[in-house]
Amino acid sequence: MKSTLEMFVKVLYLPFFLIVGNGFAIYMAEQDYSKLALVAWVGLLIAVSFLIEQWMPFSPEFNKPQADSGRDVIHALVNESLSIVGVLSVPIIASFIPFNSIWPSYAPLWLQVLLAVIIADIGITLAHYASHRYSALWQLHAVHHSVKRMYGFNGLMKHPLHQTIETLAGTAPLLLMGAPQEVLLLLVVAVVIQLLLQHSNVAYFAGPLRSVLAINQVHRFHHLNTAKEGDVNFGLFTTLTDHLLGTAYYDKERVIRSEDLGIGTAPDYPVAYISQMLAPFKRIS
């Protein structure tokens, strides 16, 4: 009975977060639910991901805290607060854009969100790719790569300066096109859900979608601790840009463990939050 239930959860995990998670958020926006209700929905999704990771983990060792749990909570609170502030600033930003809106506001809201995801995915992926090519960006991005375990919440672990760079790369085209605040808010929700999926410690079933979606099975290779192995799979939502860049990679025989993660040239990278905020200004290889 237990094995049947676990298989059922593994099959439904990806569609639940992608379709139900985003779909209900879009429904809430259409029905004019408060933003606090939307935050509560995202919080519930995070809680569900935690519970399932504890119940049926891909790797039990990824569930063992490494003096990083409190730090990751701080990262999440700071970075998502910045995202919300950014969305609330959209009307002010839009007032400075000297173009008429070309955003298809007449389209169903779900289609507008999907368009925003596709456009943002390209910009964020390219910024991510550049962060592995240019030293100044890498110093900031290294904070995220210092993780020694893969679980849903550490997808939100980023230096706020680097998150700002990636966010601008993904949202600048949307702002120029005149995307409304509502769509950008739902994009933030979609990003949080995707980061939960991408770093998830659940061996959920993806099937052929693995070659299209930037999910945990492919993203773990990006966190391998050497540039030779880890400079792959830069996509946030999809692997489409990776296929164009020639950086898409997956090896179904490779099992990735804690010792394979982190930064090979900086094995003692700081763990505490404040130390990680200062670390980019102390150059690493």
C-alpha positions, 0 to 999 in steps of 0.5 A, spaced: 500 500 500 505 504 501 509 503 495 503 504 491 501 511 494 509 513 493 508 511 486 502 515 486 505 521 489 511 521 485 507 521 478 503 527 481 508 531 484 510 535 478 503 536 475 501 538 482 506 544 482 506 546 475 498 546 474 495 546 480 500 550 484 500 556 478 493 554 476 490 556 483 494 562 483 492 565 477 484 563 479 486 567 485 488 573 481 482 573 477 477 572 483 481 578 486 483 574 492 488 579 496 495 578 495 496 575 502 492 570 500 496 568 494 502 569 499 499 564 504 498 559 498 505 559 496 507 558 503 502 552 503 506 549 497 513 550 500 510 546 506 507 541 502 514 540 498 518 540 505 513 534 508 514 530 501 521 531 501 522 528 508 517 522 507 520 520 500 527 523 499 531 522 493 537 522 497 536 522 505 543 525 506 540 532 502 535 532 508 540 533 513 541 540 515 548 542 515 548 549 519 544 552 513 536 551 515 536 558 518 540 561 513 536 559 507 530 561 511 533 568 511 535 568 504 528 566 502 525 572 506 529 577 504 529 575 496 522 574 496 521 580 499 525 584 494 521 580 489 514 583 492 517 590 492 519 590 485 512 588 483 509 593 487 514 598 484 511 596 477 507 602 476 512 607 478 517 604 473 512 603 467 511 611 468 518 612 465 517 607 459 516 612 453 513 606 449 505 604 448 504 597 451 504 592 446 502 587 451 496 582 449 492 584 455 486 581 451 489 574 452 486 570 458 490 571 464 493 564 464 496 565 457 499 572 459 503 568 464 505 563 460 508 568 455 511 572 461 514 565 463 517 564 456 520 571 455 523 571 462 526 564 462 530 566 456 533 572 459 534 569 466 538 563 463 542 568 459 544 572 465 545 565 469 550 563 463 553 569 463 554 569 471 559 562 469 563 566 464 564 573 467 568 573 474 564 579 477 558 576 476 560 569 478 563 572 485 555 574 486 552 567 483 557 563 487 553 564 493 548 559 490 553 554 488 556 553 495 550 549 497 552 542 499 545 539 499 539 539 494 532 540 497 527 545 495 528 551 499 535 552 497 533 554 490 531 561 494 538 561 496 541 567 492 545 573 493 540 579 493 545 583 488 545 577 483 537 575 484 536 583 482 541 582 476 537 575 474 530 579 475 532 585 471 534 580 465 528 576 465 523 582 466 526 588 463 523 585 456 516 584 460 516 591 462 518 594 456 512 590 453 507 593 458 506 587 462 501 589 468 503 588 475 498 582 476 502 578 471 509 580 474 506 578 481 504 571 478 511 570 474 514 571 481 509 565 484 511 561 478 519 562 479 518 560 487 514 554 484 519 552 479 525 553 484 522 548 489 521 543 483 528 545 480 532 543 487 527 538 490 529 532 494 524 528 491 525 523 485 518 525 482 517 522 475 518 527 469 518 522 463 520 525 457 518 532 460 525 531 462 528 534 456 524 540 456 523 542 463 529 544 467 527 540 473 531 537 479 534 531 475 537 535 470 539 541 475 543 537 479 548 536 474 549 544 474 551 544 481 557 539 480 563 542 484 567 543 478 566 548 472 568 542 467 562 538 469 557 544 472 557 549 466 551 545 464 543 546 464 542 554 466 535 554 464 530 556 470 523 554 467 526 550 461 532 547 457 530 550 451 535 555 451 540 550 453 539 546 447 541 552 443 547 554 447 549 547 447 549 546 454 544 541 455 546 535 459 543 529 462 546 522 464 541 517 467 547 513 470 550 518 474 548 519 482 549 525 485 551 526 492 553 531 497 560 530 496 559 532 489 556 539 490 559 545 492 565 549 489 571 545 488 575 551 488 572 554 495 571 548 499 570 552 505 565 557 502 562 561 508 555 558 511 552 563 515 548 569 511 552 575 513 558 572 511 555 570 504 553 577 503 560 579 504 564 573 500 563 576 493 567 581 495 573 577 497 575 574 490 574 566 489 576 562 483 
